[in-house]
């Protein structure tokens, strides 16, 4: 498996899906997808080398800080599938 996804994510009051791909990095897509062609709209993408720091509250919040210059972005996500995330990371 080259990626795992958080399927119940909220970003800016919008339902989304966070995918972490082991080669490509982080991609956040609209959870509703695109009704026309079945592909989800990409809300943002960052490669691993742009991740400066990350944190979580151990319950529902994940903070990702990306950037390499003055245009740094802090991303705050709320996720609801902690058990799913832990199982996927453990290889279950």
PyMOL Python script that loads the backbone (N, CA, C, O; Angstrom):
from pymol import cmd

cmd.read_pdbstr("""\
ATOM      1  N   UNK A   1       0.848  -1.175   0.000  1.00  0.00           N
ATOM      2  CA  UNK A   1       0.000   0.000   0.000  1.00  0.00           C
ATOM      3  C   UNK A   1       0.893   1.238   0.000  1.00  0.00           C
ATOM      4  O   UNK A   1       1.792   1.363   0.832  1.00  0.00           O
ATOM      5  N   UNK A   2       0.643   2.142  -0.930  1.00  0.00           N
ATOM      6  CA  UNK A   2       1.452   3.345  -1.048  1.00  0.00           C
ATOM      7  C   UNK A   2       0.785   4.578  -0.463  1.00  0.00           C
ATOM      8  O   UNK A   2       1.381   5.654  -0.456  1.00  0.00           O
ATOM      9  N   UNK A   3      -0.436   4.443   0.027  1.00  0.00           N
ATOM     10  CA  UNK A   3      -1.124   5.599   0.602  1.00  0.00           C
ATOM     11  C   UNK A   3      -2.150   5.135   1.624  1.00  0.00           C
ATOM     12  O   UNK A   3      -2.527   3.964   1.667  1.00  0.00           O
ATOM     13  N   UNK A   4      -2.589   6.075   2.439  1.00  0.00           N
ATOM     14  CA  UNK A   4      -3.743   5.857   3.298  1.00  0.00           C
ATOM     15  C   UNK A   4      -4.542   7.140   3.326  1.00  0.00           C
ATOM     16  O   UNK A   4      -4.013   8.221   3.065  1.00  0.00           O
ATOM     17  N   UNK A   5      -5.823   7.017   3.646  1.00  0.00           N
ATOM     18  CA  UNK A   5      -6.720   8.167   3.600  1.00  0.00           C
ATOM     19  C   UNK A   5      -7.497   8.317   4.889  1.00  0.00           C
ATOM     20  O   UNK A   5      -7.868   7.339   5.538  1.00  0.00           O
ATOM     21  N   UNK A   6      -7.732   9.568   5.241  1.00  0.00           N
ATOM     22  CA  UNK A   6      -8.666   9.922   6.315  1.00  0.00           C
ATOM     23  C   UNK A   6      -9.947  10.302   5.585  1.00  0.00           C
ATOM     24  O   UNK A   6      -9.962  11.272   4.828  1.00  0.00           O
ATOM     25  N   UNK A   7     -11.010   9.557   5.799  1.00  0.00           N
ATOM     26  CA  UNK A   7     -12.214   9.770   5.005  1.00  0.00           C
ATOM     27  C   UNK A   7     -13.226  10.718   5.623  1.00  0.00           C
ATOM     28  O   UNK A   7     -14.097  11.223   4.914  1.00  0.00           O
ATOM     29  N   UNK A   8     -13.142  10.970   6.897  1.00  0.00           N
ATOM     30  CA  UNK A   8     -14.094  11.874   7.555  1.00  0.00           C
ATOM     31  C   UNK A   8     -13.335  13.070   8.103  1.00  0.00           C
ATOM     32  O   UNK A   8     -13.057  13.154   9.299  1.00  0.00           O
ATOM     33  N   UNK A   9     -13.003  14.000   7.205  1.00  0.00           N
ATOM     34  CA  UNK A   9     -12.199  15.165   7.555  1.00  0.00           C
ATOM     35  C   UNK A   9     -13.020  16.423   7.294  1.00  0.00           C
ATOM     36  O   UNK A   9     -13.790  16.478   6.335  1.00  0.00           O
ATOM     37  N   UNK A  10     -12.857  17.427   8.141  1.00  0.00           N
ATOM     38  CA  UNK A  10     -13.480  18.726   7.916  1.00  0.00           C
ATOM     39  C   UNK A  10     -12.385  19.775   7.796  1.00  0.00           C
ATOM     40  O   UNK A  10     -11.482  19.847   8.629  1.00  0.00           O
ATOM     41  N   UNK A  11     -12.476  20.578   6.759  1.00  0.00           N
ATOM     42  CA  UNK A  11     -11.529  21.673   6.531  1.00  0.00           C
ATOM     43  C   UNK A  11     -12.331  22.876   6.077  1.00  0.00           C
ATOM     44  O   UNK A  11     -13.048  22.817   5.078  1.00  0.00           O
ATOM     45  N   UNK A  12     -12.206  23.980   6.824  1.00  0.00           N
ATOM     46  CA  UNK A  12     -12.976  25.201   6.530  1.00  0.00           C
ATOM     47  C   UNK A  12     -14.470  24.895   6.393  1.00  0.00           C
ATOM     48  O   UNK A  12     -15.126  25.346   5.454  1.00  0.00           O
ATOM     49  N   UNK A  13     -14.991  24.126   7.342  1.00  0.00           N
ATOM     50  CA  UNK A  13     -16.410  23.738   7.384  1.00  0.00           C
ATOM     51  C   UNK A  13     -16.859  22.952   6.157  1.00  0.00           C
ATOM     52  O   UNK A  13     -18.041  22.969   5.813  1.00  0.00           O
ATOM     53  N   UNK A  14     -15.946  22.272   5.503  1.00  0.00           N
ATOM     54  CA  UNK A  14     -16.261  21.495   4.309  1.00  0.00           C
ATOM     55  C   UNK A  14     -15.816  20.052   4.527  1.00  0.00           C
ATOM     56  O   UNK A  14     -14.717  19.808   5.026  1.00  0.00           O
ATOM     57  N   UNK A  15     -16.669  19.090   4.152  1.00  0.00           N
ATOM     58  CA  UNK A  15     -16.303  17.680   4.231  1.00  0.00           C
ATOM     59  C   UNK A  15     -15.221  17.393   3.197  1.00  0.00           C
ATOM     60  O   UNK A  15     -15.330  17.787   2.036  1.00  0.00           O
ATOM     61  N   UNK A  16     -14.177  16.699   3.640  1.00  0.00           N
ATOM     62  CA  UNK A  16     -13.046  16.445   2.751  1.00  0.00           C
ATOM     63  C   UNK A  16     -12.428  15.091   3.053  1.00  0.00           C
ATOM     64  O   UNK A  16     -12.829  14.401   3.991  1.00  0.00           O
ATOM     65  N   UNK A  17     -11.439  14.721   2.237  1.00  0.00           N
ATOM     66  CA  UNK A  17     -10.683  13.475   2.407  1.00  0.00           C
ATOM     67  C   UNK A  17      -9.199  13.826   2.309  1.00  0.00           C
ATOM     68  O   UNK A  17      -8.756  14.439   1.339  1.00  0.00           O
ATOM     69  N   UNK A  18      -8.446  13.429   3.323  1.00  0.00           N
ATOM     70  CA  UNK A  18      -6.999  13.648   3.325  1.00  0.00           C
ATOM     71  C   UNK A  18      -6.318  12.345   2.926  1.00  0.00           C
ATOM     72  O   UNK A  18      -6.527  11.313   3.563  1.00  0.00           O
ATOM     73  N   UNK A  19      -5.512  12.390   1.882  1.00  0.00           N
ATOM     74  CA  UNK A  19      -4.741  11.236   1.444  1.00  0.00           C
ATOM     75  C   UNK A  19      -3.265  11.527   1.658  1.00  0.00           C
ATOM     76  O   UNK A  19      -2.758  12.576   1.261  1.00  0.00           O
ATOM     77  N   UNK A  20      -2.589  10.584   2.292  1.00  0.00           N
ATOM     78  CA  UNK A  20      -1.145  10.681   2.489  1.00  0.00           C
ATOM     79  C   UNK A  20      -0.528   9.592   1.621  1.00  0.00           C
ATOM     80  O   UNK A  20      -0.663   8.401   1.901  1.00  0.00           O
ATOM     81  N   UNK A  21       0.143  10.021   0.573  1.00  0.00           N
ATOM     82  CA  UNK A  21       0.789   9.104  -0.354  1.00  0.00           C
ATOM     83  C   UNK A  21       2.272   9.076  -0.019  1.00  0.00           C
ATOM     84  O   UNK A  21       2.897  10.128   0.118  1.00  0.00           O
ATOM     85  N   UNK A  22       2.836   7.891   0.114  1.00  0.00           N
ATOM     86  CA  UNK A  22       4.210   7.748   0.586  1.00  0.00           C
ATOM     87  C   UNK A  22       5.242   8.337  -0.364  1.00  0.00           C
ATOM     88  O   UNK A  22       6.366   8.608   0.057  1.00  0.00           O
ATOM     89  N   UNK A  23       4.899   8.541  -1.617  1.00  0.00           N
ATOM     90  CA  UNK A  23       5.831   9.145  -2.566  1.00  0.00           C
ATOM     91  C   UNK A  23       5.455  10.573  -2.926  1.00  0.00           C
ATOM     92  O   UNK A  23       6.332  11.404  -3.161  1.00  0.00           O
ATOM     93  N   UNK A  24       4.143  10.872  -2.972  1.00  0.00           N
ATOM     94  CA  UNK A  24       3.691  12.172  -3.466  1.00  0.00           C
ATOM     95  C   UNK A  24       3.364  13.195  -2.386  1.00  0.00           C
ATOM     96  O   UNK A  24       3.360  14.392  -2.674  1.00  0.00           O
ATOM     97  N   UNK A  25       3.089  12.773  -1.157  1.00  0.00           N
ATOM     98  CA  UNK A  25       2.797  13.724  -0.095  1.00  0.00           C
ATOM     99  C   UNK A  25       1.327  13.772   0.282  1.00  0.00           C
ATOM    100  O   UNK A  25       0.634  12.755   0.265  1.00  0.00           O
ATOM    101  N   UNK A  26       0.863  14.965   0.622  1.00  0.00           N
ATOM    102  CA  UNK A  26      -0.469  15.189   1.182  1.00  0.00           C
ATOM    103  C   UNK A  26      -1.392  15.809   0.141  1.00  0.00           C
ATOM    104  O   UNK A  26      -1.025  16.771  -0.534  1.00  0.00           O
ATOM    105  N   UNK A  27      -2.602  15.247   0.017  1.00  0.00           N
ATOM    106  CA  UNK A  27      -3.608  15.809  -0.881  1.00  0.00           C
ATOM    107  C   UNK A  27      -4.937  15.857  -0.140  1.00  0.00           C
ATOM    108  O   UNK A  27      -5.368  14.865   0.447  1.00  0.00           O
ATOM    109  N   UNK A  28      -5.574  17.007  -0.172  1.00  0.00           N
ATOM    110  CA  UNK A  28      -6.911  17.152   0.406  1.00  0.00           C
ATOM    111  C   UNK A  28      -7.884  17.336  -0.750  1.00  0.00           C
ATOM    112  O   UNK A  28      -7.711  18.225  -1.583  1.00  0.00           O
ATOM    113  N   UNK A  29      -8.922  16.480  -0.795  1.00  0.00           N
ATOM    114  CA  UNK A  29      -9.919  16.568  -1.855  1.00  0.00           C
ATOM    115  C   UNK A  29     -11.309  16.752  -1.255  1.00  0.00           C
ATOM    116  O   UNK A  29     -11.559  16.408  -0.099  1.00  0.00           O
ATOM    117  N   UNK A  30     -12.187  17.293  -2.055  1.00  0.00           N
ATOM    118  CA  UNK A  30     -13.584  17.474  -1.667  1.00  0.00           C
ATOM    119  C   UNK A  30     -14.213  16.096  -1.512  1.00  0.00           C
ATOM    120  O   UNK A  30     -14.128  15.275  -2.425  1.00  0.00           O
ATOM    121  N   UNK A  31     -14.839  15.830  -0.376  1.00  0.00           N
ATOM    122  CA  UNK A  31     -15.425  14.511  -0.113  1.00  0.00           C
ATOM    123  C   UNK A  31     -16.605  14.206  -1.025  1.00  0.00           C
ATOM    124  O   UNK A  31     -16.934  13.038  -1.237  1.00  0.00           O
ATOM    125  N   UNK A  32     -17.237  15.223  -1.560  1.00  0.00           N
ATOM    126  CA  UNK A  32     -18.397  15.008  -2.432  1.00  0.00           C
ATOM    127  C   UNK A  32     -17.999  14.536  -3.819  1.00  0.00           C
ATOM    128  O   UNK A  32     -18.813  13.944  -4.527  1.00  0.00           O
ATOM    129  N   UNK A  33     -16.779  14.784  -4.210  1.00  0.00           N
ATOM    130  CA  UNK A  33     -16.349  14.416  -5.559  1.00  0.00           C
ATOM    131  C   UNK A  33     -16.926  15.368  -6.576  1.00  0.00           C
ATOM    132  O   UNK A  33     -17.670  16.288  -6.237  1.00  0.00           O
ATOM    133  N   UNK A  34     -16.583  15.143  -7.805  1.00  0.00           N
ATOM    134  CA  UNK A  34     -17.101  15.954  -8.898  1.00  0.00           C
ATOM    135  C   UNK A  34     -18.182  15.136  -9.597  1.00  0.00           C
ATOM    136  O   UNK A  34     -17.903  14.071 -10.147  1.00  0.00           O
ATOM    137  N   UNK A  35     -19.383  15.624  -9.576  1.00  0.00           N
ATOM    138  CA  UNK A  35     -20.507  14.868 -10.122  1.00  0.00           C
ATOM    139  C   UNK A  35     -20.379  14.623 -11.618  1.00  0.00           C
ATOM    140  O   UNK A  35     -20.943  13.656 -12.131  1.00  0.00           O
ATOM    141  N   UNK A  36     -19.664  15.462 -12.317  1.00  0.00           N
ATOM    142  CA  UNK A  36     -19.551  15.313 -13.766  1.00  0.00           C
ATOM    143  C   UNK A  36     -18.698  14.127 -14.194  1.00  0.00           C
ATOM    144  O   UNK A  36     -19.099  13.376 -15.083  1.00  0.00           O
ATOM    145  N   UNK A  37     -17.538  13.944 -13.588  1.00  0.00           N
ATOM    146  CA  UNK A  37     -16.661  12.867 -14.043  1.00  0.00           C
ATOM    147  C   UNK A  37     -16.228  11.914 -12.932  1.00  0.00           C
ATOM    148  O   UNK A  37     -15.392  11.041 -13.165  1.00  0.00           O
ATOM    149  N   UNK A  38     -16.774  12.067 -11.745  1.00  0.00           N
ATOM    150  CA  UNK A  38     -16.453  11.160 -10.653  1.00  0.00           C
ATOM    151  C   UNK A  38     -15.138  11.436  -9.950  1.00  0.00           C
ATOM    152  O   UNK A  38     -14.804  10.747  -8.986  1.00  0.00           O
ATOM    153  N   UNK A  39     -14.388  12.419 -10.402  1.00  0.00           N
ATOM    154  CA  UNK A  39     -13.117  12.764  -9.770  1.00  0.00           C
ATOM    155  C   UNK A  39     -13.343  13.872  -8.753  1.00  0.00           C
ATOM    156  O   UNK A  39     -14.099  14.813  -8.993  1.00  0.00           O
ATOM    157  N   UNK A  40     -12.679  13.742  -7.622  1.00  0.00           N
ATOM    158  CA  UNK A  40     -12.823  14.733  -6.566  1.00  0.00           C
ATOM    159  C   UNK A  40     -11.981  15.967  -6.868  1.00  0.00           C
ATOM    160  O   UNK A  40     -10.889  15.864  -7.426  1.00  0.00           O
ATOM    161  N   UNK A  41     -12.493  17.120  -6.498  1.00  0.00           N
ATOM    162  CA  UNK A  41     -11.754  18.369  -6.669  1.00  0.00           C
ATOM    163  C   UNK A  41     -10.623  18.421  -5.645  1.00  0.00           C
ATOM    164  O   UNK A  41     -10.849  18.197  -4.456  1.00  0.00           O
ATOM    165  N   UNK A  42      -9.424  18.712  -6.097  1.00  0.00           N
ATOM    166  CA  UNK A  42      -8.285  18.852  -5.195  1.00  0.00           C
ATOM    167  C   UNK A  42      -8.359  20.234  -4.550  1.00  0.00           C
ATOM    168  O   UNK A  42      -8.359  21.253  -5.240  1.00  0.00           O
ATOM    169  N   UNK A  43      -8.422  20.255  -3.216  1.00  0.00           N
ATOM    170  CA  UNK A  43      -8.484  21.520  -2.479  1.00  0.00           C
ATOM    171  C   UNK A  43      -7.089  22.067  -2.212  1.00  0.00           C
ATOM    172  O   UNK A  43      -6.871  23.278  -2.263  1.00  0.00           O
ATOM    173  N   UNK A  44      -6.144  21.175  -1.927  1.00  0.00           N
ATOM    174  CA  UNK A  44      -4.730  21.547  -1.833  1.00  0.00           C
ATOM    175  C   UNK A  44      -3.854  20.309  -1.873  1.00  0.00           C
ATOM    176  O   UNK A  44      -4.299  19.194  -1.602  1.00  0.00           O
ATOM    177  N   UNK A  45      -2.601  20.539  -2.219  1.00  0.00           N
ATOM    178  CA  UNK A  45      -1.602  19.475  -2.297  1.00  0.00           C
ATOM    179  C   UNK A  45      -0.274  20.038  -1.808  1.00  0.00           C
ATOM    180  O   UNK A  45       0.089  21.165  -2.143  1.00  0.00           O
ATOM    181  N   UNK A  46       0.456  19.244  -1.008  1.00  0.00           N
ATOM    182  CA  UNK A  46       1.796  19.612  -0.583  1.00  0.00           C
ATOM    183  C   UNK A  46       2.669  18.363  -0.580  1.00  0.00           C
ATOM    184  O   UNK A  46       2.253  17.326  -0.064  1.00  0.00           O
ATOM    185  N   UNK A  47       3.871  18.443  -1.146  1.00  0.00           N
ATOM    186  CA  UNK A  47       4.804  17.315  -1.051  1.00  0.00           C
ATOM    187  C   UNK A  47       5.383  17.239   0.360  1.00  0.00           C
ATOM    188  O   UNK A  47       5.317  18.210   1.115  1.00  0.00           O
ATOM    189  N   UNK A  48       5.946  16.090   0.711  1.00  0.00           N
ATOM    190  CA  UNK A  48       6.503  15.904   2.047  1.00  0.00           C
ATOM    191  C   UNK A  48       7.546  16.953   2.412  1.00  0.00           C
ATOM    192  O   UNK A  48       7.610  17.391   3.561  1.00  0.00           O
ATOM    193  N   UNK A  49       8.354  17.353   1.454  1.00  0.00           N
ATOM    194  CA  UNK A  49       9.438  18.292   1.776  1.00  0.00           C
ATOM    195  C   UNK A  49       8.940  19.674   2.182  1.00  0.00           C
ATOM    196  O   UNK A  49       9.713  20.466   2.721  1.00  0.00           O
ATOM    197  N   UNK A  50       7.670  19.982   1.937  1.00  0.00           N
ATOM    198  CA  UNK A  50       7.095  21.261   2.365  1.00  0.00           C
ATOM    199  C   UNK A  50       6.533  21.213   3.795  1.00  0.00           C
ATOM    200  O   UNK A  50       6.212  22.258   4.360  1.00  0.00           O
ATOM    201  N   UNK A  51       6.409  20.014   4.387  1.00  0.00           N
ATOM    202  CA  UNK A  51       5.889  19.896   5.749  1.00  0.00           C
ATOM    203  C   UNK A  51       6.949  20.370   6.732  1.00  0.00           C
ATOM    204  O   UNK A  51       8.036  19.799   6.816  1.00  0.00           O
ATOM    205  N   UNK A  52       6.618  21.428   7.478  1.00  0.00           N
ATOM    206  CA  UNK A  52       7.549  21.972   8.469  1.00  0.00           C
ATOM    207  C   UNK A  52       7.328  21.339   9.833  1.00  0.00           C
ATOM    208  O   UNK A  52       8.284  20.973  10.517  1.00  0.00           O
ATOM    209  N   UNK A  53       6.060  21.212  10.227  1.00  0.00           N
ATOM    210  CA  UNK A  53       5.735  20.565  11.504  1.00  0.00           C
ATOM    211  C   UNK A  53       4.286  20.117  11.502  1.00  0.00           C
ATOM    212  O   UNK A  53       3.460  20.579  10.716  1.00  0.00           O
ATOM    213  N   UNK A  54       4.015  19.201  12.412  1.00  0.00           N
ATOM    214  CA  UNK A  54       2.654  18.697  12.559  1.00  0.00           C
ATOM    215  C   UNK A  54       2.379  18.461  14.035  1.00  0.00           C
ATOM    216  O   UNK A  54       3.298  18.299  14.837  1.00  0.00           O
ATOM    217  N   UNK A  55       1.111  18.445  14.374  1.00  0.00           N
ATOM    218  CA  UNK A  55       0.694  18.196  15.761  1.00  0.00           C
ATOM    219  C   UNK A  55      -0.738  17.691  15.740  1.00  0.00           C
ATOM    220  O   UNK A  55      -1.458  17.859  14.756  1.00  0.00           O
ATOM    221  N   UNK A  56      -1.137  17.072  16.837  1.00  0.00           N
ATOM    222  CA  UNK A  56      -2.531  16.687  16.992  1.00  0.00           C
ATOM    223  C   UNK A  56      -2.878  16.765  18.470  1.00  0.00           C
ATOM    224  O   UNK A  56      -1.998  16.828  19.328  1.00  0.00           O
ATOM    225  N   UNK A  57      -4.176  16.761  18.750  1.00  0.00           N
ATOM    226  CA  UNK A  57      -4.618  16.852  20.139  1.00  0.00           C
ATOM    227  C   UNK A  57      -4.899  15.475  20.740  1.00  0.00           C
ATOM    228  O   UNK A  57      -5.385  15.381  21.866  1.00  0.00           O
ATOM    229  N   UNK A  58      -4.596  14.407  19.998  1.00  0.00           N
ATOM    230  CA  UNK A  58      -4.817  13.055  20.492  1.00  0.00           C
ATOM    231  C   UNK A  58      -6.264  12.619  20.435  1.00  0.00           C
ATOM    232  O   UNK A  58      -6.599  11.517  20.872  1.00  0.00           O
ATOM    233  N   UNK A  59      -7.122  13.465  19.906  1.00  0.00           N
ATOM    234  CA  UNK A  59      -8.538  13.125  19.844  1.00  0.00           C
ATOM    235  C   UNK A  59      -9.111  13.350  18.450  1.00  0.00           C
ATOM    236  O   UNK A  59      -9.482  12.393  17.770  1.00  0.00           O
ATOM    237  N   UNK A  60      -9.186  14.626  18.013  1.00  0.00           N
ATOM    238  CA  UNK A  60      -9.881  14.915  16.759  1.00  0.00           C
ATOM    239  C   UNK A  60      -9.208  15.941  15.874  1.00  0.00           C
ATOM    240  O   UNK A  60      -9.640  16.124  14.736  1.00  0.00           O
ATOM    241  N   UNK A  61      -8.189  16.606  16.328  1.00  0.00           N
ATOM    242  CA  UNK A  61      -7.620  17.697  15.543  1.00  0.00           C
ATOM    243  C   UNK A  61      -6.192  17.376  15.101  1.00  0.00           C
ATOM    244  O   UNK A  61      -5.394  16.806  15.845  1.00  0.00           O
ATOM    245  N   UNK A  62      -5.912  17.764  13.874  1.00  0.00           N
ATOM    246  CA  UNK A  62      -4.594  17.588  13.292  1.00  0.00           C
ATOM    247  C   UNK A  62      -4.172  18.919  12.693  1.00  0.00           C
ATOM    248  O   UNK A  62      -4.925  19.531  11.936  1.00  0.00           O
ATOM    249  N   UNK A  63      -2.979  19.363  13.026  1.00  0.00           N
ATOM    250  CA  UNK A  63      -2.422  20.592  12.472  1.00  0.00           C
ATOM    251  C   UNK A  63      -1.227  20.227  11.619  1.00  0.00           C
ATOM    252  O   UNK A  63      -0.341  19.493  12.057  1.00  0.00           O
ATOM    253  N   UNK A  64      -1.205  20.736  10.406  1.00  0.00           N
ATOM    254  CA  UNK A  64      -0.089  20.540   9.501  1.00  0.00           C
ATOM    255  C   UNK A  64       0.399  21.916   9.076  1.00  0.00           C
ATOM    256  O   UNK A  64      -0.401  22.746   8.643  1.00  0.00           O
ATOM    257  N   UNK A  65       1.687  22.171   9.192  1.00  0.00           N
ATOM    258  CA  UNK A  65       2.241  23.452   8.772  1.00  0.00           C
ATOM    259  C   UNK A  65       3.183  23.204   7.603  1.00  0.00           C
ATOM    260  O   UNK A  65       4.169  22.477   7.718  1.00  0.00           O
ATOM    261  N   UNK A  66       2.854  23.826   6.477  1.00  0.00           N
ATOM    262  CA  UNK A  66       3.626  23.662   5.255  1.00  0.00           C
ATOM    263  C   UNK A  66       4.276  24.980   4.877  1.00  0.00           C
ATOM    264  O   UNK A  66       3.767  26.050   5.209  1.00  0.00           O
ATOM    265  N   UNK A  67       5.388  24.903   4.190  1.00  0.00           N
ATOM    266  CA  UNK A  67       6.004  26.092   3.627  1.00  0.00           C
ATOM    267  C   UNK A  67       7.502  26.070   3.741  1.00  0.00           C
ATOM    268  O   UNK A  67       8.077  25.370   4.574  1.00  0.00           O
ATOM    269  N   UNK A  68       8.122  26.852   2.884  1.00  0.00           N
ATOM    270  CA  UNK A  68       9.571  26.982   2.908  1.00  0.00           C
ATOM    271  C   UNK A  68       9.967  28.440   2.783  1.00  0.00           C
ATOM    272  O   UNK A  68      11.145  28.753   2.614  1.00  0.00           O
ATOM    273  N   UNK A  69       8.997  29.328   2.865  1.00  0.00           N
ATOM    274  CA  UNK A  69       9.284  30.752   2.727  1.00  0.00           C
ATOM    275  C   UNK A  69       8.257  31.551   3.531  1.00  0.00           C
ATOM    276  O   UNK A  69       7.614  31.017   4.435  1.00  0.00           O
ATOM    277  N   UNK A  70       8.113  32.822   3.197  1.00  0.00           N
ATOM    278  CA  UNK A  70       7.197  33.681   3.945  1.00  0.00           C
ATOM    279  C   UNK A  70       5.729  33.372   3.706  1.00  0.00           C
ATOM    280  O   UNK A  70       4.870  33.912   4.403  1.00  0.00           O
ATOM    281  N   UNK A  71       5.420  32.514   2.736  1.00  0.00           N
ATOM    282  CA  UNK A  71       4.025  32.183   2.450  1.00  0.00           C
ATOM    283  C   UNK A  71       3.605  30.881   3.140  1.00  0.00           C
ATOM    284  O   UNK A  71       2.815  30.109   2.598  1.00  0.00           O
ATOM    285  N   UNK A  72       4.140  30.652   4.332  1.00  0.00           N
ATOM    286  CA  UNK A  72       3.802  29.440   5.083  1.00  0.00           C
ATOM    287  C   UNK A  72       2.297  29.340   5.304  1.00  0.00           C
ATOM    288  O   UNK A  72       1.616  30.346   5.501  1.00  0.00           O
ATOM    289  N   UNK A  73       1.793  28.112   5.267  1.00  0.00           N
ATOM    290  CA  UNK A  73       0.379  27.860   5.515  1.00  0.00           C
ATOM    291  C   UNK A  73       0.231  26.887   6.660  1.00  0.00           C
ATOM    292  O   UNK A  73       0.929  25.876   6.729  1.00  0.00           O
ATOM    293  N   UNK A  74      -0.684  27.200   7.561  1.00  0.00           N
ATOM    294  CA  UNK A  74      -1.018  26.276   8.636  1.00  0.00           C
ATOM    295  C   UNK A  74      -2.386  25.702   8.309  1.00  0.00           C
ATOM    296  O   UNK A  74      -3.349  26.442   8.111  1.00  0.00           O
ATOM    297  N   UNK A  75      -2.463  24.393   8.254  1.00  0.00           N
ATOM    298  CA  UNK A  75      -3.688  23.689   7.920  1.00  0.00           C
ATOM    299  C   UNK A  75      -4.206  23.027   9.189  1.00  0.00           C
ATOM    300  O   UNK A  75      -3.471  22.291   9.847  1.00  0.00           O
ATOM    301  N   UNK A  76      -5.460  23.282   9.537  1.00  0.00           N
ATOM    302  CA  UNK A  76      -6.083  22.620  10.684  1.00  0.00           C
ATOM    303  C   UNK A  76      -7.193  21.724  10.171  1.00  0.00           C
ATOM    304  O   UNK A  76      -8.110  22.182   9.489  1.00  0.00           O
ATOM    305  N   UNK A  77      -7.105  20.455  10.499  1.00  0.00           N
ATOM    306  CA  UNK A  77      -8.097  19.486  10.061  1.00  0.00           C
ATOM    307  C   UNK A  77      -8.770  18.866  11.273  1.00  0.00           C
ATOM    308  O   UNK A  77      -8.153  18.721  12.329  1.00  0.00           O
ATOM    309  N   UNK A  78     -10.016  18.507  11.121  1.00  0.00           N
ATOM    310  CA  UNK A  78     -10.738  17.762  12.155  1.00  0.00           C
ATOM    311  C   UNK A  78     -11.102  16.423  11.530  1.00  0.00           C
ATOM    312  O   UNK A  78     -11.709  16.379  10.460  1.00  0.00           O
ATOM    313  N   UNK A  79     -10.736  15.341  12.189  1.00  0.00           N
ATOM    314  CA  UNK A  79     -10.991  14.026  11.628  1.00  0.00           C
ATOM    315  C   UNK A  79     -11.795  13.184  12.605  1.00  0.00           C
ATOM    316  O   UNK A  79     -11.729  13.380  13.819  1.00  0.00           O
ATOM    317  N   UNK A  80     -12.552  12.244  12.057  1.00  0.00           N
ATOM    318  CA  UNK A  80     -13.444  11.406  12.863  1.00  0.00           C
ATOM    319  C   UNK A  80     -13.176   9.921  12.712  1.00  0.00           C
ATOM    320  O   UNK A  80     -13.943   9.113  13.236  1.00  0.00           O
ATOM    321  N   UNK A  81     -12.134   9.534  12.026  1.00  0.00           N
ATOM    322  CA  UNK A  81     -11.913   8.104  11.815  1.00  0.00           C
ATOM    323  C   UNK A  81     -10.590   7.660  12.432  1.00  0.00           C
ATOM    324  O   UNK A  81      -9.745   7.084  11.747  1.00  0.00           O
ATOM    325  N   UNK A  82     -10.414   7.924  13.709  1.00  0.00           N
ATOM    326  CA  UNK A  82      -9.167   7.602  14.393  1.00  0.00           C
ATOM    327  C   UNK A  82      -8.892   6.101  14.361  1.00  0.00           C
ATOM    328  O   UNK A  82      -7.756   5.702  14.104  1.00  0.00           O
ATOM    329  N   UNK A  83      -9.880   5.269  14.609  1.00  0.00           N
ATOM    330  CA  UNK A  83      -9.672   3.826  14.616  1.00  0.00           C
ATOM    331  C   UNK A  83      -9.246   3.340  13.234  1.00  0.00           C
ATOM    332  O   UNK A  83      -8.378   2.475  13.117  1.00  0.00           O
ATOM    333  N   UNK A  84      -9.845   3.886  12.207  1.00  0.00           N
ATOM    334  CA  UNK A  84      -9.490   3.520  10.841  1.00  0.00           C
ATOM    335  C   UNK A  84      -8.051   3.929  10.557  1.00  0.00           C
ATOM    336  O   UNK A  84      -7.293   3.158   9.970  1.00  0.00           O
ATOM    337  N   UNK A  85      -7.674   5.117  10.961  1.00  0.00           N
ATOM    338  CA  UNK A  85      -6.313   5.612  10.737  1.00  0.00           C
ATOM    339  C   UNK A  85      -5.304   4.716  11.428  1.00  0.00           C
ATOM    340  O   UNK A  85      -4.296   4.343  10.828  1.00  0.00           O
ATOM    341  N   UNK A  86      -5.558   4.368  12.669  1.00  0.00           N
ATOM    342  CA  UNK A  86      -4.611   3.546  13.430  1.00  0.00           C
ATOM    343  C   UNK A  86      -4.491   2.155  12.819  1.00  0.00           C
ATOM    344  O   UNK A  86      -3.391   1.610  12.729  1.00  0.00           O
ATOM    345  N   UNK A  87      -5.598   1.588  12.405  1.00  0.00           N
ATOM    346  CA  UNK A  87      -5.568   0.268  11.788  1.00  0.00           C
ATOM    347  C   UNK A  87      -4.790   0.246  10.491  1.00  0.00           C
ATOM    348  O   UNK A  87      -4.043  -0.697  10.229  1.00  0.00           O
ATOM    349  N   UNK A  88      -4.954   1.272   9.677  1.00  0.00           N
ATOM    350  CA  UNK A  88      -4.239   1.321   8.407  1.00  0.00           C
ATOM    351  C   UNK A  88      -2.738   1.490   8.634  1.00  0.00           C
ATOM    352  O   UNK A  88      -1.933   0.887   7.924  1.00  0.00           O
ATOM    353  N   UNK A  89      -2.362   2.293   9.604  1.00  0.00           N
ATOM    354  CA  UNK A  89      -0.950   2.492   9.877  1.00  0.00           C
ATOM    355  C   UNK A  89      -0.310   1.218  10.410  1.00  0.00           C
ATOM    356  O   UNK A  89       0.865   0.954  10.153  1.00  0.00           O
ATOM    357  N   UNK A  90      -1.079   0.432  11.150  1.00  0.00           N
ATOM    358  CA  UNK A  90      -0.560  -0.806  11.716  1.00  0.00           C
ATOM    359  C   UNK A  90      -0.560  -1.947  10.703  1.00  0.00           C
ATOM    360  O   UNK A  90      -0.119  -3.055  11.008  1.00  0.00           O
ATOM    361  N   UNK A  91      -1.054  -1.672   9.502  1.00  0.00           N
ATOM    362  CA  UNK A  91      -1.060  -2.683   8.461  1.00  0.00           C
ATOM    363  C   UNK A  91      -2.211  -3.665   8.546  1.00  0.00           C
ATOM    364  O   UNK A  91      -2.122  -4.774   8.019  1.00  0.00           O
ATOM    365  N   UNK A  92      -3.277  -3.274   9.195  1.00  0.00           N
ATOM    366  CA  UNK A  92      -4.441  -4.170   9.324  1.00  0.00           C
ATOM    367  C   UNK A  92      -5.367  -4.033   8.153  1.00  0.00           C
ATOM    368  O   UNK A  92      -6.394  -4.710   8.096  1.00  0.00           O
TER     369      UNK A  92
END
""", "prot")
cmd.dss("prot")
cmd.show_as("cartoon", "prot")
cmd.util.cbc("prot")
cmd.orient("prot")
